[in-house]
């Protein structure tokens, strides 16, 4: 089982700590946020499907740190999963 999107064998069992999105000068913060939201939603879905000894209805996923980088500007966000399964990201 892989804990990240890499196929590089030494990284397969290493979880992702911070998801980062670099953006071009022409991409807006909103566009970068939308792209990162797709990734983090898939990441949350994956984490919610990992086997545990806990009842799935009570599993609480951690908040995930996110980073958007454009040149020397950095935007820090975090994502969380609500009880209804919706993934929400917040600009910090």
N, C-alpha and C positions, 0 to 999 in steps of 0.2 A: 504494500500500500504506500502511496506517495502522499506527503503532507504539503506539497507545493506543486507548481506547474512546471517544474524543471524535470527534464529527462536525464540530467547529468547525475550519474549514479551516486557520487559522494554527497549530493544534496537531497536525494529522494526522501530520506527520513528526517530531514531538518525542517521544522515549521517556519513559515514566513512570519517575520516579526513586524515589519512595517511595509505596507503596500505603497509604492510611490508611482506617480504619473508625471513624466516630464512633458511639457507642452511647448509648442512653437510660439513664436511671437504673434502669429495670426490667430491662435486659438484663445478663446475667452476662458475665464475661470469657470464659468457655467458649463461650457463644453467639456472641459477637463474633468469637472466634478461629475458630469453625466457618464463619461467613460469609466471613471474610477468606481462609480456607483454600480455599474454592471459587474465589474470584477469583484467588488466586495460582496455583492449579493450572491454571486456564485460561490465565493469563499465561505460565506455564512451557511449556505445550503450544504456544502461539503462538510463543514464542521458539525452541523446538526445531524449528519448521517453517520458520524463515527460511532463505533460500538462503545457502549458504556454499560455499567451495571445499574444505571439509574433509569427510572421511568421517563420515557421521552417527553411526557407532558410537563415535567418539572426541570428539564435541562435548561440552565441559564448559560448562554454564550457570553464570552468576554467582550468588552468593547475593543475594537480593533483600531489602532492608530493608522492614519492615512496621511500622505504627503503629496502636494502638488508643487512642482518646481518649474519656474520659468525664469531662465537667466539667474539673476541674483535674488529673485523673489520666491519665497517659500510660503505656502499656505498649509497650515496644519488642520486636519479634520479628524473626526473619529466616527466610527460606525457602530451601531448596536442593533440587535434583533429584538423587536417587540414581541409580546406574548402571542399576537395573532400571526406571527411569522414574517411580518414586514420588516425589511432592513432599512434603517434610517441612518443617514450620515449628517453630521453637524459640523459646521465651520467653527473652529475654536478661536 
